[in-house]
Amino acid sequence: MKKKVEILAPAKNLYQGMAAINAGADAVYIGAPQFGARTNATNSVEDIADMVRYAHLFKAKVFVVINTILYDEELATCQKLIHELYKIGVDALIIQDMAILEMDLPPIVIHASTQANNRDAKHVKFLADAGMKRAVLARELNLDQIREIHEATDIELEFFVSGALCVSFSGNCYMSVANGERSANRGSCAQNCRLPYQLIDGKGETLISNSHLLSIKDLDLSDQLPNLIEAGITSFKIEGRLKDIVYVKNNTSFLRQKLDAFLAENGDKYEKASSGRTFYNFEPQMDRSFNRGYTDYFVNKRKEKIGSWESPKSQGQYIGKLLEIKGKGYVIENFEELNNGDGLYFINEEGVADGVQINVIFNNLVIPNTFKPLPVGTVIYRNSDAEFNKMVEKENSAVRKIGVSLYFSETAEGFQLLAIDEDGHQHSSTLTIAKELARTEESVIPNIKKNLAKTGNTPFEVDTMEVAFSQNWFLPTSKVNEIRREVLEELAEIRVRDYHRETFQIEKTTHPYPVQKLDFMYNVANHMAREFYQRHGVTEIEKAFELQWDPGKSRVMTTKYCVKYELGKCARFQRATMGEKLTEPLTLKHGEVEYKLRFNCKPCEMEIWEKDAELEYEDEDQQLGYIEKW
């Protein structure tokens, strides 16, 4: 049996979700009216119902995000919402809070959000045994770790392959709460990681004065799809429920083409997870929509710097170097790729991210609206592509069609049109009309075929067509159009009506949880989640950070990203070139806010603590066993 492989796209709203389906997505994930981790991307149940209908037309799926942590007073409301979502045909829920598994649920499929600690085989296998059908794996995993999880359980595995990266372990960033009581786990991330910071060493010296030290590049694993499939991933997820429609259509289209190329060569083992094919009126290129520069993060293990310290804003597409200044204009390599209205991005002489907008291009001279002096050799990027955006925003930039075969024949009382689509759905309709021979000897069949092929705004594209007449019957064009419309409209209804939604009834289990003590990073915020873990053998459960925050003394982030590595001062990987050690503790400072950094070198993790935390520091060489402990 062939394995289905899926492109999963974000849907900020119904319109963008439909655009993602048109661009080739096999599934979309969308926020409900409440309980999604993006409070600015909520949707009514009615809009989600429309999204379900449109997606199911193409045998694509709709997953609804219910991935915030829940408070006790919200549990009943959440349960009611889940029943509403099941009733309108939603394919699955993406959840973080285990309280949902304690609820009286309809037989709806449940996926474990990346915020549910999906970082190792034992935790993912536990979730599978608890009834989860899919796990969204942590972004910081490498191919070997993914493969290990896949070998431990047959649960479906989903992985982010493009878009913004959370620098923290997903679900374990508490900076928003600590700095303004806005919880990322409640859908209100304040993006503290994108702020500029000073880096101060243990002697009080400022090592870096003003850089976005926790901001990292965006993810691009488009070249890794074959490796990820081999490791066990079957769903490729695009981040971006807050991004614009150009980003969604461009990234979805680009990955669709990449995956289709793989499927074309491996059709004996794998197949597309939905129906239809997309026709593009633009060339998808991921670097032409929002990006901070790209990284493969840790999928191929730690091997390069991944920081985007200059700016958290979009860097965009590389154009070339500044060759010359002429008056109030620039001579730029590859200027012919630029258009009036484009936005240019560069690092200015102060080392700060800056930009201008192109007013006009005259011969080879790029004249901005506001001229800014730059040194020759400055690298120029385009972070707003006016022509590209205009092209992609058009509704017909990506059009999805379902293949259909038409058979037009005569009956005793008139004519019949039979339509069979690429998935075997079929519908026929008859036209009762007195038969009349054409007044000329010229065959009527070419004209009938021409009109039958006019599928217009329907979701169908005619692949094959047969017209079988015993004589040269005359038939008004209006009648041909009428029967074609009727048949294709009903065929679309049949596709939606006959869509097979997978169901699964969660049943309470008692198999042991991988650990017996849970700290605040497990985000237990209600009594039902507590009961879930206790039934699975957990003996100690800390309250969620949001319920027990100790101002000034808490750990607010754990991450695989490492400031020391970015500085070339990693004792594990850069030992031969690191030179003198940094004096710890290192401190990040933004205005009056300060954080202490602690480095756990064996697991390759960095912790961020509030400034009043009392921490013990162990020398990196001792951690790695280069020198003995006293």
C-alpha positions as CSV (number, residue, x, y, z in Angstrom):
1,M,0.0,0.0,0.0
2,K,1.4,3.4,-1.0
3,K,2.0,5.9,1.8
4,K,0.3,9.3,1.5
5,V,2.6,12.3,1.9
6,E,1.1,15.7,2.7
7,I,1.8,19.4,2.4
8,L,0.1,21.2,5.4
9,A,-0.4,24.9,5.0
10,P,-1.5,27.6,7.4
11,A,-4.9,29.3,7.1
12,K,-5.2,32.7,8.9
13,N,-8.8,32.9,7.6
14,L,-11.1,31.2,5.1
15,Y,-9.8,33.2,2.1
16,Q,-6.2,32.3,2.8
17,G,-7.1,28.7,3.5
18,M,-8.9,28.4,0.2
19,A,-5.9,30.0,-1.5
20,A,-3.6,27.4,0.1
21,I,-5.8,24.6,-1.2
22,N,-5.7,26.1,-4.6
23,A,-1.9,26.4,-4.4
24,G,-1.7,22.6,-3.8
25,A,-2.0,22.1,-0.1
26,D,-3.2,18.6,1.0
27,A,-4.4,20.0,4.3
28,V,-4.7,23.3,6.1
29,Y,-4.6,24.1,9.8
30,I,-6.8,26.9,11.1
31,G,-7.7,28.6,14.3
32,A,-11.1,28.3,16.0
33,P,-13.0,31.2,17.8
34,Q,-11.0,30.4,21.0
35,F,-8.1,28.3,22.3
36,G,-5.6,28.8,19.5
37,A,-2.0,29.8,20.0
38,R,-2.5,32.8,17.7
39,T,-5.2,35.1,19.1
40,N,-5.0,37.3,16.0
41,A,-5.9,34.3,13.7
42,T,-9.3,33.2,15.0
43,N,-12.2,32.1,12.8
44,S,-15.9,31.5,13.3
45,V,-17.3,28.0,13.2
46,E,-19.3,29.1,10.1
47,D,-16.1,30.0,8.3
48,I,-14.4,26.8,9.3
49,A,-17.5,24.9,8.0
50,D,-17.0,26.6,4.6
51,M,-13.3,25.8,4.8
52,V,-14.1,22.1,5.4
53,R,-16.5,22.0,2.4
54,Y,-13.9,23.6,0.1
55,A,-11.1,21.4,1.2
56,H,-13.1,18.2,1.1
57,L,-14.0,18.9,-2.5
58,F,-10.3,18.2,-3.3
59,K,-10.0,15.4,-0.7
60,A,-7.9,17.8,1.4
61,K,-8.1,17.9,5.2
62,V,-8.9,20.6,7.7
63,F,-7.2,20.5,11.1
64,V,-8.3,23.0,13.8
65,V,-5.8,24.3,16.3
66,I,-6.9,24.0,20.0
67,N,-3.4,24.3,21.4
68,T,-3.4,26.7,24.2
69,I,-3.3,25.6,27.8
70,L,-6.7,25.6,29.4
71,Y,-7.9,27.0,32.7
72,D,-10.6,25.2,34.8
73,E,-13.3,27.7,33.9
74,E,-12.7,27.1,30.2
75,L,-13.0,23.3,30.1
76,A,-16.7,23.1,29.5
77,T,-16.6,25.8,26.7
78,C,-13.7,23.9,25.0
79,Q,-15.6,20.6,25.1
80,K,-18.7,22.3,23.6
81,L,-16.6,23.8,20.8
82,I,-15.0,20.5,20.0
83,H,-18.4,18.9,19.5
84,E,-19.3,21.8,17.2
85,L,-16.1,21.3,15.1
86,Y,-16.8,17.6,14.8
87,K,-20.3,18.3,13.6
88,I,-19.2,20.5,10.8
89,G,-16.8,17.9,9.5
90,V,-13.3,18.9,10.8
91,D,-10.8,16.2,10.2
92,A,-8.7,16.5,13.4
93,L,-7.7,18.7,16.3
94,I,-4.2,19.8,17.2
95,I,-3.9,20.0,20.9
96,Q,-1.4,20.7,23.7
97,D,-3.4,20.3,26.9
98,M,-4.0,16.7,28.0
99,A,-7.2,17.8,29.7
100,I,-8.8,17.4,26.3
101,L,-8.2,13.6,26.4
102,E,-10.2,13.5,29.7
103,M,-13.3,15.2,28.1
104,D,-16.4,13.6,26.7
105,L,-15.3,13.7,23.1
106,P,-16.9,12.9,19.8
107,P,-14.9,10.4,17.7
108,I,-12.6,13.0,16.3
109,V,-9.0,12.4,15.4
110,I,-6.5,14.1,17.8
111,H,-3.0,15.3,16.9
112,A,-0.3,16.2,19.5
113,S,0.9,19.8,19.0
114,T,4.6,20.5,18.9
115,Q,4.0,22.2,22.2
116,A,3.3,18.8,23.8
117,N,7.0,17.9,24.4
118,N,7.3,15.8,21.2
119,R,11.1,15.6,21.4
120,D,11.9,12.0,22.1
121,A,10.7,8.5,21.3
122,K,9.3,7.6,24.7
123,H,7.1,10.7,24.9
124,V,5.8,10.3,21.4
125,K,5.1,6.6,21.9
126,F,3.2,7.4,25.0
127,L,0.9,9.8,23.1
128,A,0.4,7.2,20.4
129,D,-0.7,4.7,23.0
130,A,-3.0,7.3,24.5
131,G,-4.9,7.5,21.2
132,M,-3.1,10.3,19.4
133,K,-3.0,9.7,15.6
134,R,-0.3,12.2,14.8
135,A,2.6,14.0,16.6
136,V,3.9,17.3,15.4
137,L,7.6,16.9,16.2
138,A,9.8,19.5,17.9
139,R,11.6,21.7,15.3
140,E,15.0,21.2,16.9
141,L,15.2,17.4,16.2
142,N,17.8,16.0,13.7
143,L,17.2,13.2,11.2
144,D,18.6,10.5,13.5
145,Q,16.2,11.5,16.3
146,I,13.3,11.6,13.9
147,R,14.2,8.2,12.6
148,E,14.4,6.9,16.2
149,I,10.9,8.1,17.0
150,H,9.6,6.6,13.8
151,E,11.1,3.2,14.6
152,A,9.5,3.3,18.1
153,T,5.9,3.9,17.0
154,D,3.7,3.9,14.0
155,I,2.1,7.2,14.8
156,E,2.0,9.7,11.9
157,L,4.8,12.3,12.1
158,E,4.5,15.9,11.1
159,F,7.4,18.3,10.9
160,F,7.8,22.0,10.1
161,V,9.7,22.6,6.9
162,S,9.4,26.3,6.3
163,G,8.7,29.6,8.1
164,A,9.6,31.3,11.3
165,L,11.4,29.3,14.1
166,C,10.6,29.5,17.8
167,V,14.0,29.9,19.4
168,S,12.7,28.2,22.5
169,F,11.5,24.6,22.9
170,S,7.9,24.9,21.7
171,G,5.5,25.4,24.6
172,N,8.4,26.2,27.0
173,C,8.9,30.0,26.4
174,Y,7.7,32.1,29.3
175,M,9.4,35.4,28.4
176,S,6.0,37.0,27.5
177,V,4.5,36.2,30.9
178,A,7.6,37.4,32.8
179,N,7.7,40.7,30.9
180,G,4.1,41.6,30.6
181,E,1.9,38.8,31.7
182,R,1.1,37.8,28.1
183,S,1.3,34.0,27.8
184,A,2.6,32.4,24.6
185,N,0.9,29.3,25.8
186,R,-2.4,31.2,25.9
187,G,-2.0,32.7,22.4
188,S,-0.4,36.0,23.2
189,C,3.3,35.7,22.5
190,A,5.0,39.2,22.7
191,Q,7.9,38.2,20.5
192,N,10.5,39.1,23.2
193,C,13.0,36.9,21.2
194,R,13.0,39.5,18.4
195,L,14.0,42.4,20.6
196,P,17.5,44.0,20.6
197,Y,19.8,43.1,23.6
198,Q,23.1,43.9,25.1
199,L,25.4,41.0,25.9
200,I,27.4,41.5,29.1
201,D,30.0,39.2,30.6
202,G,30.7,38.2,34.2
203,K,33.2,41.1,34.5
204,G,30.5,43.6,33.6
205,E,32.0,44.4,30.2
206,T,29.6,44.8,27.2
207,L,30.5,42.3,24.6
208,I,27.8,43.3,22.1
209,S,25.9,46.6,22.5
210,N,22.7,46.3,20.5
211,S,21.8,43.2,18.5
212,H,18.8,40.9,18.2
213,L,20.7,38.1,20.0
214,L,17.8,35.7,20.3
215,S,16.4,36.2,16.8
216,I,17.1,33.4,14.4
217,K,16.7,32.8,10.7
218,D,13.7,31.2,9.1
219,L,13.4,27.6,8.3
220,D,13.8,26.1,4.8
221,L,14.0,22.3,4.6
222,S,12.7,22.1,1.0
223,D,15.8,20.3,-0.1
224,Q,15.4,17.8,2.7
225,L,12.0,16.4,1.8
226,P,13.4,13.0,0.6
227,N,15.6,12.7,3.7
228,L,12.7,13.5,6.0
229,I,10.4,11.0,4.2
230,E,13.0,8.4,4.6
231,A,13.3,9.2,8.3
232,G,9.5,8.8,8.7
233,I,7.9,12.2,8.2
234,T,4.6,12.1,6.1
235,S,3.3,15.7,6.7
236,F,5.3,18.8,5.9
237,K,4.1,21.8,7.7
238,I,4.4,25.5,6.7
239,E,4.5,27.9,9.6
240,G,2.6,31.2,9.3
241,R,-1.0,31.6,10.4
242,L,-0.2,35.3,10.8
243,K,1.5,35.7,7.4
244,D,0.0,37.4,4.3
245,I,-1.5,35.6,1.3
246,V,1.6,36.0,-0.9
247,Y,3.7,34.1,1.7
248,V,1.1,31.3,2.0
249,K,0.6,30.8,-1.8
250,N,4.3,31.1,-2.6
251,N,5.6,28.7,0.0
252,T,2.8,26.2,-0.5
253,S,3.3,26.3,-4.3
254,F,7.1,25.9,-4.0
255,L,6.8,22.9,-1.7
256,R,4.1,21.4,-3.8
257,Q,6.4,21.4,-6.8
258,K,9.3,20.0,-4.8
259,L,7.1,17.2,-3.4
260,D,5.5,16.4,-6.7
261,A,9.0,16.0,-8.3
262,F,9.8,13.4,-5.5
263,L,6.5,11.6,-6.0
264,A,7.0,11.4,-9.7
265,E,10.2,9.4,-9.1
266,N,8.9,7.4,-6.2
267,G,5.3,6.6,-7.2
268,D,5.7,3.0,-6.4
269,K,5.9,3.8,-2.6
270,Y,4.4,7.2,-2.1
271,E,1.4,9.2,-3.3
272,K,-0.2,12.6,-3.0
273,A,-2.5,12.9,-0.1
274,S,-5.3,14.8,-1.9
275,S,-6.8,15.1,-5.4
276,G,-6.5,17.5,-8.3
277,R,-3.6,19.4,-9.8
278,T,-2.6,23.0,-9.6
279,F,-1.8,25.3,-12.6
280,Y,0.5,28.2,-11.7
281,N,0.7,31.6,-13.4
282,F,3.8,32.5,-11.5
283,E,7.1,30.9,-10.6
284,P,7.2,30.1,-6.9
285,Q,10.4,31.1,-5.1
286,M,10.4,31.1,-1.3
287,D,13.0,33.9,-1.0
288,R,10.6,36.3,-2.7
289,S,8.2,36.4,0.2
290,F,8.9,37.1,3.9
291,N,12.1,35.6,5.3
292,R,14.9,36.5,7.6
293,G,17.4,34.4,5.6
294,Y,17.2,30.7,5.8
295,T,18.6,27.8,7.9
296,D,18.0,24.1,8.1
297,Y,18.2,24.5,11.9
298,F,19.4,21.2,13.4
299,V,17.9,18.7,11.0
300,N,21.5,17.9,9.9
301,K,22.8,18.5,13.4
302,R,24.7,21.6,14.6
303,K,26.9,22.9,11.8
304,E,26.4,26.5,11.1
305,K,25.4,29.8,12.7
306,I,21.7,30.4,12.6
307,G,21.3,33.8,14.2
308,S,19.6,36.7,12.5
309,W,21.1,39.4,14.7
310,E,20.9,42.4,12.5
311,S,17.1,42.5,12.3
312,P,14.0,40.4,13.0
313,K,12.4,41.9,9.8
314,S,12.3,40.3,6.4
315,Q,15.6,40.2,4.6
316,G,14.1,38.8,1.4
317,Q,15.9,37.8,-1.8
318,Y,19.6,38.4,-2.5
319,I,20.1,40.7,-5.5
320,G,23.8,41.7,-5.6
321,K,26.4,44.1,-4.4
322,L,26.4,47.9,-4.6
323,L,28.9,48.7,-7.4
324,E,28.7,52.5,-7.5
325,I,27.0,55.6,-6.3
326,K,25.9,58.1,-9.0
327,G,24.3,61.2,-7.7
328,K,21.2,60.1,-5.7
329,G,21.1,56.7,-7.1
330,Y,22.7,53.2,-6.9
331,V,24.4,51.0,-9.5
332,I,23.6,47.5,-8.3
333,E,24.6,44.1,-9.5
334,N,21.6,42.3,-11.3
335,F,19.6,45.6,-11.2
336,E,17.5,44.2,-14.1
337,E,15.8,41.9,-11.6
338,L,14.4,44.9,-9.8
339,N,11.2,46.8,-10.4
340,N,9.7,50.2,-9.5
341,G,8.2,50.1,-6.0
342,D,10.4,47.3,-4.7
343,G,11.8,47.5,-1.2
344,L,15.5,47.1,-0.7
345,Y,17.2,45.7,2.5
346,F,20.9,46.2,3.5
347,I,23.1,46.6,6.5
348,N,24.2,50.2,6.8
349,E,27.6,51.6,7.9
350,E,26.5,51.4,11.6
351,G,25.9,47.7,11.2
352,V,22.1,48.2,11.5
353,A,19.5,46.7,9.2
354,D,18.1,49.5,7.0
355,G,16.3,49.9,3.7
356,V,14.8,52.1,1.0
357,Q,12.0,51.8,-1.6
358,I,12.8,52.1,-5.3
359,N,11.1,55.1,-6.9
360,V,12.3,54.5,-10.5
361,I,15.0,52.6,-12.4
362,F,16.6,54.7,-15.1
363,N,18.9,52.8,-17.5
364,N,21.1,51.0,-14.9
365,L,20.5,53.5,-12.1
366,V,18.3,52.6,-9.2
367,I,16.8,55.8,-7.7
368,P,15.2,55.4,-4.2
369,N,12.5,57.6,-2.7
370,T,14.9,58.5,0.0
371,F,18.6,58.3,-0.8
372,K,20.9,56.9,1.9
373,P,24.6,56.9,1.4
374,L,26.2,53.4,1.4
375,P,29.7,52.1,0.9
376,V,30.5,50.3,-2.4
377,G,30.3,46.5,-1.8
378,T,27.2,46.7,0.4
379,V,25.1,43.5,-0.1
380,I,21.6,44.4,-1.4
381,Y,18.5,42.3,-0.8
382,R,14.9,42.8,-2.0
383,N,12.4,42.3,0.8
384,S,9.4,43.6,-1.0
385,D,8.9,42.5,-4.5
386,A,6.2,44.7,-6.0
387,E,5.6,42.9,-9.3
388,F,5.8,39.4,-7.7
389,N,3.3,40.4,-4.9
390,K,0.9,41.8,-7.5
391,M,1.1,38.7,-9.6
392,V,0.7,36.2,-6.7
393,E,-2.2,38.1,-5.1
394,K,-4.3,37.5,-8.2
395,E,-6.9,34.8,-7.7
396,N,-5.8,33.0,-10.9
397,S,-2.1,32.8,-9.9
398,A,-2.7,29.3,-8.6
399,V,-5.8,27.4,-9.9
400,R,-6.6,23.9,-8.8
401,K,-8.6,21.5,-11.0
402,I,-9.9,17.9,-10.7
403,G,-9.5,15.7,-13.7
404,V,-12.8,14.5,-15.3
405,S,-13.8,12.4,-18.2
406,L,-17.0,13.2,-20.1
407,Y,-19.1,10.8,-22.2
408,F,-21.9,12.4,-24.3
409,S,-24.2,10.0,-26.0
410,E,-27.7,9.7,-27.4
411,T,-30.7,8.0,-25.8
412,A,-34.2,7.1,-27.1
413,E,-35.6,10.4,-25.8
414,G,-32.6,12.7,-26.3
415,F,-29.1,12.7,-24.9
416,Q,-27.1,11.8,-21.8
417,L,-23.9,13.3,-20.3
418,L,-21.8,11.1,-18.0
419,A,-18.9,12.6,-16.0
420,I,-16.4,10.4,-14.1
421,D,-13.7,12.2,-12.0
422,E,-10.2,11.2,-11.3
423,D,-11.2,9.5,-8.1
424,G,-14.0,7.5,-9.6
425,H,-17.0,9.6,-8.5
426,Q,-19.6,9.9,-11.3
427,H,-22.8,11.5,-12.2
428,S,-25.0,11.5,-15.3
429,S,-27.9,13.6,-16.5
430,T,-30.3,13.2,-19.4
431,L,-31.6,15.8,-21.8
432,T,-35.1,15.1,-23.1
433,I,-35.4,16.8,-26.5
434,A,-36.7,16.0,-29.9
435,K,-33.8,14.9,-32.2
436,E,-33.1,17.0,-35.2
437,L,-30.5,16.4,-37.9
438,A,-28.1,19.3,-38.6
439,R,-28.8,21.2,-41.8
440,T,-25.2,20.9,-43.0
441,E,-23.1,17.9,-43.5
442,E,-20.3,19.4,-41.3
443,S,-20.0,17.3,-38.2
444,V,-21.5,18.8,-35.0
445,I,-19.2,16.8,-32.8
446,P,-16.2,19.3,-32.7
447,N,-18.5,22.1,-31.6
448,I,-20.2,20.0,-28.9
449,K,-16.7,19.0,-27.6
450,K,-15.7,22.7,-27.6
451,N,-18.6,23.6,-25.4
452,L,-18.4,20.6,-23.1
453,A,-14.7,21.5,-22.4
454,K,-15.7,25.0,-21.1
455,T,-15.5,24.1,-17.4
456,G,-14.9,27.7,-16.4
457,N,-15.0,28.4,-12.7
458,T,-15.9,24.9,-11.8
459,P,-13.2,22.8,-10.0
460,F,-13.0,20.4,-13.0
461,E,-10.6,20.1,-15.9
462,V,-11.6,17.8,-18.8
463,D,-9.0,15.2,-19.4
464,T,-10.8,13.0,-21.9
465,M,-14.0,13.3,-23.8
466,E,-16.1,11.1,-26.1
467,V,-19.2,12.0,-28.1
468,A,-21.0,9.0,-29.6
469,F,-23.8,9.9,-32.0
470,S,-25.4,7.6,-34.6
471,Q,-26.2,10.5,-36.8
472,N,-25.2,14.2,-37.2
473,W,-27.7,15.5,-34.6
474,F,-28.2,19.2,-34.2
475,L,-28.1,20.4,-30.6
476,P,-28.4,24.0,-29.4
477,T,-25.2,25.3,-27.7
478,S,-27.4,26.5,-24.7
479,K,-28.5,22.9,-24.1
480,V,-25.0,21.5,-24.2
481,N,-23.9,24.2,-21.7
482,E,-27.0,23.5,-19.5
483,I,-26.3,19.8,-19.2
484,R,-22.6,20.3,-18.6
485,R,-23.3,22.8,-15.8
486,E,-25.8,20.5,-14.2
487,V,-23.6,17.4,-14.3
488,L,-20.5,19.1,-12.9
489,E,-22.3,21.0,-10.2
490,E,-23.8,17.7,-8.9
491,L,-20.5,15.9,-9.3
492,A,-18.9,18.6,-7.0
493,E,-21.7,17.9,-4.4
494,I,-21.1,14.2,-4.6
495,R,-17.4,14.7,-3.9
496,V,-18.1,16.6,-0.8
497,R,-21.0,14.3,0.3
498,D,-19.0,11.2,-0.2
499,Y,-15.8,12.4,1.4
500,H,-14.5,9.8,3.9
501,R,-13.5,11.4,7.2
502,E,-11.4,9.3,9.5
503,T,-12.8,9.0,13.0
504,F,-11.4,7.7,16.3
505,Q,-12.9,7.5,19.7
506,I,-10.4,8.3,22.5
507,E,-10.6,5.8,25.3
508,K,-9.0,6.4,28.7
509,T,-5.8,4.5,29.2
510,T,-3.5,3.8,32.2
511,H,-0.1,3.0,30.6
512,P,2.7,4.7,32.5
513,Y,3.9,8.2,31.5
514,P,7.7,8.2,30.7
515,V,8.5,10.3,33.8
516,Q,6.9,10.5,37.3
517,K,7.7,14.1,38.1
518,L,6.5,17.0,36.0
519,D,7.9,20.5,36.4
520,F,6.2,23.7,35.2
521,M,7.4,23.1,31.6
522,Y,4.6,20.5,31.2
523,N,2.1,23.4,31.4
524,V,-0.5,21.7,33.7
525,A,-3.1,24.4,34.3
526,N,-6.3,22.6,35.2
527,H,-7.6,19.7,37.2
528,M,-8.4,17.5,34.3
529,A,-4.9,17.6,32.9
530,R,-3.7,16.8,36.5
531,E,-6.0,13.8,36.6
532,F,-4.8,12.6,33.2
533,Y,-1.2,12.5,34.4
534,Q,-2.0,11.0,37.8
535,R,-3.9,8.2,36.1
536,H,-0.7,7.4,34.1
537,G,1.5,7.2,37.2
538,V,2.8,10.7,37.6
539,T,3.4,11.4,41.3
540,E,4.5,15.0,41.4
541,I,3.0,17.8,39.2
542,E,4.0,21.4,39.3
543,K,1.5,24.1,38.3
544,A,2.0,25.8,34.9
545,F,4.3,28.8,34.9
546,E,1.3,31.1,34.4
547,L,-0.2,29.9,37.8
548,Q,3.0,30.1,39.9
549,W,5.4,32.6,38.4
550,D,7.9,33.8,40.9
551,P,8.9,37.3,39.6
552,G,12.5,37.8,38.9
553,K,13.8,34.3,39.7
554,S,12.3,32.0,37.0
555,R,13.7,30.1,34.0
556,V,11.9,31.6,31.1
557,M,13.4,29.6,28.2
558,T,15.2,26.5,27.2
559,T,16.7,26.3,23.8
560,K,19.1,24.3,21.5
561,Y,20.2,27.7,20.1
562,C,23.4,28.8,21.7
563,V,24.8,32.4,22.0
564,K,28.3,30.9,22.7
565,Y,28.2,29.0,19.4
566,E,27.1,32.0,17.5
567,L,30.1,33.9,18.9
568,G,32.5,31.1,18.0
569,K,33.1,30.3,21.7
570,C,31.6,26.8,21.9
571,A,34.0,24.5,23.8
572,R,32.4,21.4,22.2
573,F,32.3,22.2,18.5
574,Q,34.7,25.2,18.2
575,R,37.3,24.3,20.7
576,A,40.3,24.6,18.3
577,T,39.4,28.1,17.2
578,M,37.5,29.6,20.2
579,G,40.4,31.3,21.8
580,E,39.9,32.7,25.3
581,K,36.9,31.6,27.2
582,L,34.1,34.0,28.0
583,T,33.7,35.1,31.6
584,E,30.4,33.9,33.0
585,P,27.7,34.5,33.9
586,L,26.6,36.1,30.6
587,T,23.7,38.5,30.8
588,L,21.2,39.7,28.2
589,K,19.9,43.2,28.8
590,H,17.0,45.1,27.1
591,G,16.3,48.4,28.8
592,E,15.6,47.5,32.4
593,V,15.0,43.9,31.7
594,E,17.9,41.5,32.3
595,Y,18.4,37.7,31.9
596,K,21.1,35.4,32.9
597,L,22.3,32.7,30.6
598,R,23.3,29.2,31.7
599,F,24.8,26.6,29.3
600,N,24.3,22.9,29.6
601,C,27.0,21.6,27.2
602,K,26.3,17.9,27.3
603,P,22.8,18.1,25.9
604,C,23.8,21.2,23.9
605,E,21.1,23.5,25.5
606,M,21.0,27.0,26.7
607,E,18.8,28.2,29.6
608,I,17.6,31.8,30.1
609,W,16.8,32.9,33.6
610,E,15.4,36.1,35.1
611,K,18.1,38.3,36.7
612,D,17.4,37.5,40.4
613,A,17.7,33.8,39.9
614,E,20.3,32.1,42.1
615,L,22.2,29.8,39.8
616,E,25.2,27.5,40.0
617,Y,27.6,27.5,37.1
618,E,29.7,24.6,36.0
619,D,32.8,25.2,33.8
620,E,32.1,24.0,30.3
621,D,35.3,21.9,30.3
622,Q,34.1,20.1,33.4
623,Q,30.7,19.5,31.9
624,L,32.4,18.0,28.8
625,G,34.9,16.0,30.8
626,Y,38.0,17.8,29.6
627,I,39.1,18.5,33.2
628,E,38.1,16.8,36.4
629,K,35.8,18.3,38.9
630,W,37.2,19.1,42.3
